[in-house]
Amino acid sequence: MIVQQIRALARRLSTFLGEFRNCFQTPQTRQHLNEYVRGQLSNLPRKSVEPIAHLADVPPRTLQEFLSFSQWDHDRLRDTVQQIVARDHAEPQAIGIIDESGHPKKGRETACVHRQYCGASGKVDNCVMGVHLCHVSFDGKFRAMLDSELFLPEKGWNAKRREKAGIPESLVYRPKHLIALEQLCRAADNGLHFGWISADIWYGEKPAFIQGLEDQKLRFVLEIPKNLMGWVRRPADADTKRGEVQDMVRWSRPMLTQDWIDFHIKDTGMGAMVWEVRAGAFWLKRGNAVAGPYWLIAARDRLHPDTMKYFLSNASAGVPLEVLLHVAFSRWPVERCLEDEKSELGMSHFEVRKYDGVLRHLRITQVSHLFLARQTQRLAEKKSGGDDLPGARCGQRADRRPAAERGRPEAAAGESRANHPGDSSEERRGEKITCEGPAQAVTKARHPTEAATMLHPGAKRVAL
């Protein structure tokens, strides 16, 4: 934002930041939050401590100490962000999206830095990795980052390095999918409800992640790898021979008896995105037991038939395939959140090295992003169009929101039982699934959670 834009929103920003006053013990540290957020909202080319301090006319050392050494509760800051979203932006069909993002860094001094694959640079690089949880409305119009946690690599961080980087003794190595499950637990404790959870292949291939979502009674649509093993018919026991997803979609009778059905996913700047879809029942091996039935969804790009995606869902009876596809292809908002936080708010610009300093920078970035998201929503209610955040590049990005879709009220209300994966292939054969999306109808119907069910290991049904 330019100075005039910040001044125009000064009163709203002051009121918003006032909600975080309980995170700080002194007026001075509360003021530093204000200075830091204003710096992130500005049009500074680089939003690290030094330029932000110069903009606020305070010594750089002051803001460095604010991030790394001052006494204030950055966990409460995160919790307050979540409580605000739960209070003001609650939606029964909200989608929680898990993703990770790397921040390239030089040297070995920054907390949690390690050589690993970094999406920002597109290669194995020296970077700090964060795991993120994003809240997205079902129609994709409101999105906010709820949680950001640093990933501590399993190897390379001995006691001496940990002490120098200020990594607390209580922090131990945790796989990213377990960090994600902890984030979902915290969000629930802060009053957030997700109608759906979505994540990419890396999470979808982890049995412990799927089990954790089910333990939390969360519905999900996860992308899975093509070589995931399972069954398209209920097996006699867990020792029955399994097959790869890609082979079963190509050769199994339950899939071959179906036609590829066209689904309009969304409109893009290059035209409509249309994918051909088949779906059916699927069972997984979990330990010595059989888990399912789940949905197995195979989708191929109509313009590029060699491009295939596979999804797994535990959606219950009555949820139409259109809804599952809408969730499956709704991961772009978290990428947009990360893009906005990096390009507009300087998420990767941190130069502090201490663990608390890096984590606090990420948490404050969530605060800044939530303010922009709320202002975007407020302005959108005044006039149609304009999905861009009011930042330095305002007006230069294409609107990537899903197109408004029509739906079937009866399907959204849960009356498409014939499409449940537990049905026999004979019941499914010949069933023509509408290509019209259900976004508006589903939003109205709300899929009452008290009436919904989900499938747990052993095909036991547990009320959500």
C-alpha positions in Angstrom: 0.0 0.0 0.0 1.1 3.6 -0.5 1.1 6.0 2.4 -2.2 7.5 1.4 -3.9 4.1 1.5 -2.6 3.3 4.9 -3.7 6.7 6.3 -7.2 6.1 4.8 -7.4 2.8 6.7 -5.7 4.0 9.8 -8.8 4.0 12.0 -9.8 0.6 10.9 -6.3 -0.8 11.3 -6.0 0.7 14.8 -9.4 -0.9 15.8 -8.3 -4.2 14.3 -4.9 -4.3 16.0 -6.6 -3.4 19.3 -8.0 -6.9 19.4 -4.5 -8.2 19.9 -3.7 -6.0 23.0 -3.9 -9.0 25.4 -0.9 -10.6 23.6 1.4 -7.9 25.0 2.4 -6.9 28.5 3.4 -3.2 27.8 2.2 -0.4 25.6 5.6 -0.3 24.0 5.4 -3.8 22.6 1.9 -3.2 21.5 3.1 -0.1 19.6 5.8 -2.2 17.9 3.1 -4.5 16.5 1.5 -1.5 15.0 4.8 -0.3 13.5 5.6 -3.8 12.1 2.2 -4.3 10.5 2.2 -0.8 8.9 5.6 -1.6 7.5 4.3 -4.9 6.0 1.3 -3.1 4.5 3.5 -0.4 3.0 5.1 -0.4 -0.5 8.6 -0.9 0.8 10.6 -3.0 -1.7 12.0 -5.2 1.1 10.1 -5.7 4.4 12.7 -6.8 6.8 13.4 -5.2 10.2 15.7 -2.4 9.1 13.5 -0.8 6.4 10.4 -1.2 8.5 12.2 0.5 11.4 13.3 3.4 9.2 9.8 3.8 8.0 8.5 3.9 11.6 11.4 6.1 12.7 12.6 3.8 15.4 16.0 2.2 15.8 16.3 -1.1 14.0 17.7 -2.8 17.1 14.4 -2.0 18.8 12.3 -4.0 16.3 15.0 -6.8 16.3 14.6 -7.1 20.1 10.8 -7.0 19.6 10.9 -10.0 17.4 13.6 -12.1 19.2 13.7 -11.1 22.9 10.7 -9.1 24.1 8.2 -10.7 26.4 5.0 -11.2 24.5 2.8 -14.1 23.6 3.0 -15.0 19.9 0.9 -18.1 20.4 -1.9 -16.0 21.7 -1.5 -13.8 18.6 -2.1 -16.8 16.4 -5.0 -17.9 18.6 -6.6 -14.4 18.3 -6.4 -14.5 14.5 -8.2 -17.8 14.6 -10.8 -16.6 17.0 -11.5 -13.5 14.9 -12.0 -15.7 11.8 -14.3 -18.1 13.8 -16.3 -15.2 15.1 -16.7 -13.1 11.9 -16.2 -15.5 9.0 -17.6 -18.8 10.2 -19.1 -21.0 7.5 -20.3 -24.6 7.9 -18.8 -25.6 4.5 -15.5 -23.7 5.0 -12.4 -25.5 3.5 -9.3 -26.0 5.5 -6.2 -26.3 3.3 -2.9 -27.7 4.4 0.3 -26.6 2.5 3.9 -25.9 3.1 6.3 -23.3 1.9 10.1 -22.8 1.9 12.0 -19.6 2.4 15.5 -19.7 0.9 18.3 -18.6 3.3 22.1 -18.6 3.2 24.3 -20.0 5.9 23.5 -22.4 8.8 22.5 -19.9 11.6 18.8 -19.3 11.0 16.6 -21.5 13.1 15.4 -24.7 11.4 17.3 -24.0 8.1 18.2 -27.2 6.2 18.9 -28.4 2.7 15.6 -29.7 1.3 13.3 -29.2 -1.6 12.2 -25.6 -1.7 9.2 -24.7 -3.9 10.2 -21.0 -4.0 13.4 -21.9 -5.8 12.2 -25.0 -7.5 15.1 -27.2 -6.3 16.8 -28.7 -3.3 18.0 -25.6 -1.5 19.1 -24.2 1.8 15.8 -23.0 3.3 13.5 -22.7 6.2 10.3 -24.7 5.8 6.9 -23.8 7.2 3.7 -25.8 7.4 0.5 -23.6 7.0 -3.2 -23.9 7.5 -5.5 -21.8 5.4 -9.2 -21.0 5.9 -11.2 -20.6 2.7 -14.9 -19.9 2.3 -16.7 -22.5 0.1 -17.0 -20.0 -2.7 -13.4 -19.0 -2.5 -14.1 -15.3 -1.9 -12.6 -15.1 1.6 -9.3 -16.7 2.5 -7.0 -16.2 5.5 -3.9 -17.9 6.9 -4.7 -19.4 10.3 -1.5 -21.0 11.4 2.2 -21.2 10.4 4.6 -23.5 12.1 8.3 -24.1 11.5 9.5 -27.5 10.5 12.5 -28.7 12.5 14.5 -31.2 10.4 15.2 -34.6 11.8 18.9 -34.5 11.4 21.6 -31.8 11.6 20.4 -29.8 14.6 22.5 -30.9 17.6 22.3 -29.3 21.0 24.9 -26.6 20.3 23.2 -25.4 17.1 19.8 -25.5 18.8 21.0 -23.4 21.7 22.6 -20.8 19.4 19.4 -20.5 17.3 17.2 -20.3 20.4 15.2 -23.5 19.6 13.4 -24.6 22.8 14.2 -27.9 24.3 10.6 -28.9 24.1 10.6 -28.7 20.3 11.4 -32.0 18.7 11.3 -33.4 15.2 7.7 -33.9 14.0 6.8 -35.0 10.4 4.9 -32.3 8.5 1.7 -34.2 8.4 1.7 -34.5 12.2 2.3 -30.7 12.5 -0.7 -30.2 10.2 -2.9 -32.4 12.5 -1.8 -30.4 15.5 -2.7 -27.2 13.7 -6.2 -28.5 13.0 -6.6 -29.4 16.7 -5.6 -25.9 17.7 -8.0 -24.4 15.2 -10.9 -26.5 16.6 -10.0 -25.4 20.1 -10.3 -21.8 19.0 -13.8 -22.3 17.7 -13.1 -23.0 14.0 -15.2 -25.5 12.1 -14.2 -26.9 8.7 -16.7 -28.6 6.4 -13.8 -30.0 4.4 -10.1 -30.5 4.5 -7.9 -30.6 1.5 -4.2 -31.2 1.0 -1.8 -32.3 -1.8 -0.2 -35.7 -2.5 2.5 -35.5 0.1 -0.2 -35.5 2.8 -2.7 -37.8 1.0 -0.2 -40.7 0.9 0.3 -40.7 4.7 -1.9 -43.2 6.4 -1.3 -41.5 9.8 -2.6 -38.2 8.3 -5.8 -39.8 7.0 -6.3 -41.6 10.3 -5.7 -38.3 12.2 -8.4 -36.5 10.1 -10.9 -39.3 10.8 -10.0 -39.2 14.5 -10.9 -35.6 14.5 -14.1 -36.4 12.6 -13.2 -34.2 9.6 -14.3 -34.7 6.1 -11.6 -34.6 3.5 -10.8 -34.7 -0.2 -7.0 -35.4 -0.6 -5.0 -35.8 -3.7 -3.3 -39.2 -3.7 -0.4 -40.7 -5.7 -1.1 -42.9 -8.6 0.7 -45.9 -7.0 -1.3 -45.9 -3.8 -2.4 -49.5 -3.1 -5.9 -50.6 -2.3 -9.0 -52.4 -3.5 -12.0 -51.3 -5.6 -14.1 -54.1 -4.2 -14.4 -55.0 -0.5 -11.7 -57.5 0.2 -12.2 -60.6 2.3 -9.4 -59.5 4.6 -6.3 -57.3 4.7 -4.1 -60.0 3.2 -6.0 -59.9 -0.1 -3.8 -58.8 -3.0 -4.1 -55.1 -3.7 -3.5 -53.0 -6.8 -2.3 -49.5 -7.7 -4.8 -46.8 -8.1 -3.7 -46.0 -11.7 -4.1 -49.7 -12.8 -7.5 -50.1 -11.1 -8.8 -46.9 -12.8 -7.6 -48.2 -16.1 -8.5 -51.9 -16.0 -10.9 -52.7 -13.1 -14.5 -53.6 -14.1 -16.1 -51.1 -11.6 -14.2 -48.3 -13.4 -14.4 -49.6 -17.0 -18.2 -49.9 -16.8 -18.4 -46.1 -16.3 -18.2 -43.4 -19.0 -15.8 -40.5 -18.5 -18.1 -37.6 -17.4 -17.2 -34.0 -18.2 -17.1 -31.6 -15.3 -16.6 -27.9 -15.6 -14.2 -27.1 -12.7 -13.9 -23.3 -13.1 -13.2 -20.5 -15.6 -9.7 -19.3 -16.1 -8.0 -16.5 -18.1 -7.5 -19.1 -20.9 -11.0 -20.4 -20.9 -13.0 -23.1 -19.1 -11.2 -25.8 -17.1 -12.9 -29.1 -17.9 -11.9 -32.5 -16.5 -13.2 -35.9 -17.3 -14.1 -37.9 -14.2 -14.7 -41.4 -13.0 -15.5 -42.3 -9.4 -16.1 -45.4 -7.3 -15.6 -47.2 -4.0 -12.2 -47.8 -2.6 -10.7 -49.6 0.4 -7.4 -49.1 2.1 -5.2 -51.4 4.2 -4.5 -49.9 7.6 -2.4 -52.0 9.8 -4.0 -55.4 9.8 -7.4 -54.1 9.1 -9.4 -52.9 6.0 -10.6 -49.2 6.0 -13.4 -48.0 3.8 -15.3 -47.6 1.7 -13.9 -44.3 0.5 -14.5 -42.4 -2.7 -11.8 -42.9 -5.3 -12.0 -40.1 -7.9 -10.0 -40.2 -11.1 -9.8 -37.0 -13.1 -8.0 -36.3 -16.4 -7.6 -33.0 -18.2 -9.8 -33.0 -21.2 -7.3 -31.0 -23.2 -4.3 -33.0 -22.0 -5.6 -36.6 -21.4 -2.1 -37.7 -20.1 -2.5 -35.4 -17.2 -4.3 -37.4 -14.4 -5.1 -36.7 -10.8 -6.4 -39.1 -8.2 -8.4 -38.1 -5.1 -9.5 -39.9 -1.9 -12.5 -38.8 0.2 -14.4 -40.0 3.2 -17.6 -38.1 2.2 -20.8 -39.7 3.4 -23.9 -40.7 1.5 -25.7 -37.8 -0.1 -22.7 -35.7 -1.0 -22.7 -35.3 -4.8 -19.6 -35.8 -6.8 -19.7 -32.2 -7.9 -19.1 -31.1 -4.3 -16.1 -33.4 -4.0 -14.6 -32.1 -7.2 -15.1 -28.5 -6.1 -13.2 -29.2 -2.9 -10.5 -31.2 -4.7 -9.7 -28.3 -7.1 -9.9 -25.6 -4.4 -6.3 -25.7 -3.2 -5.3 -22.6 -5.2 -6.4 -20.2 -2.4 -3.6 -21.3 -0.1 -1.1 -20.8 -2.9 -2.6 -17.3 -3.4 -2.4 -16.6 0.3 1.3 -17.6 0.3 1.9 -15.6 -2.8 0.3 -12.5 -1.3 2.2 -12.9 2.0 5.5 -13.3 0.2 5.0 -10.6 -2.5 2.9 -8.1 -0.7 3.8 -8.6 3.0 7.4 -9.7 2.9 6.9 -13.1 4.4 10.3 -14.4 3.2 12.1 -11.2 4.0 13.0 -12.0 7.6 16.6 -11.6 8.5 16.4 -12.6 12.2 17.9 -15.9 13.1 16.4 -16.9 16.5 13.6 -19.4 16.5 11.2 -17.0 18.3 12.1 -14.2 15.9 11.3 -16.2 12.7 8.1 -17.6 14.2 6.9 -14.2 15.3 7.6 -12.8 11.9 5.3 -15.5 10.4 2.6 -14.9 13.0 2.6 -11.1 12.5 2.4 -11.7 8.7 -0.9 -13.7 9.4 -2.2 -10.6 11.3 -1.4 -8.3 8.4 -2.9 -10.7 5.9 -6.1 -11.1 7.8 -6.5 -7.3 7.9 -6.1 -7.2 4.1 -8.5 -10.1 3.7 -11.2 -8.3 5.8 -10.7 -5.1 3.9 -11.0 -6.9 0.6 -14.2 -8.5 1.7 -15.6 -5.2 2.9 -14.8 -3.4 -0.4 -16.2 -6.3 -2.4 -19.5 -5.9 -0.6 -19.7 -2.3 -1.9 -19.0 -3.1 -5.5 -18.8 -6.2 -7.6 -15.5 -7.7 -9.0 -12.1 -6.9 -7.8 -10.5 -10.0 -6.1 -7.2 -8.3 -5.7 -5.8 -7.3 -2.4 -5.3 -3.5 -1.9 -1.6 -3.8 -2.2 1.2 -2.3 -4.2 0.3 -4.4 -7.2 -3.4 -3.7 -7.0 -5.1 -4.2 -10.4 -2.3 -6.2 -12.0 -3.5 -9.8 -11.1 -6.2 -11.7 -12.8 -9.3 -12.7 -10.9 -8.8 -16.4 -10.2 -11.9 -17.1 -8.2 -14.0 -20.1 -9.1 -16.9 -19.1 -11.4 -20.3 -18.9 -9.9 -21.8 -22.3 -10.4 -25.4 -23.6 -10.6 -26.4 -26.7 -8.7 -29.1 -29.2 -7.9 -30.9 -28.4 -4.7 -31.9 -32.0 -4.2 -28.2 -33.1 -4.5 -27.0 -30.4 -2.2 -29.6 -31.4 0.4 -28.2 -35.0 0.3 -30.5 -36.9 -2.0 -28.0 -38.4 -4.4 -27.6 -41.7 -2.6 -27.0 -43.6 -5.9 -23.6 -41.9 -6.2 -22.2 -43.1 -2.9 -19.0 -45.2 -3.3 -20.6 -48.0 -1.2 -23.2 -48.7 -3.9 -22.6 -51.6 -6.2 -21.3 -51.1 -9.7 -24.7 -52.2 -11.1 -26.4 -49.4 -9.2 -23.8 -46.9 -10.5 -23.7 -48.1 -14.1 -25.3 -45.6 -16.4 -25.8 -43.0 -13.8 -25.3 -39.6 -15.5 -23.8 -37.1 -13.1 -24.6 -33.5 -13.8 -21.7 -31.4 -15.0 -23.2 -28.3 -13.3 -21.4 -27.4 -10.1 -23.2 -27.1 -6.8 -21.4 -24.2 -5.1 -24.4 -22.0 -4.6 -26.8 -24.8 -3.8 -24.4 -26.3 -1.3 -23.8 -23.0 0.4 -27.5 -22.7 0.9 -28.1 -26.3 2.0 -25.1 -26.2 4.4 -24.9 -30.0 4.6 -26.0 -30.2 8.3 -23.1 -31.8 10.1 -25.3 -33.4 12.7 -27.0 -35.5 10.1 -23.8 -36.5 8.3 -21.8 -39.6 8.7 -18.3 -40.6 7.8 -16.5 -43.9 7.4 -13.8 -45.0 9.8 -11.5 -48.1 9.7 -13.5 -51.3 9.5 -16.4 -49.4 7.8 -17.8 -48.3 11.1 -19.9 -45.2 10.8 -19.4 -42.5 13.3 -21.5 -39.3 13.5 -19.7 -36.1 12.7 
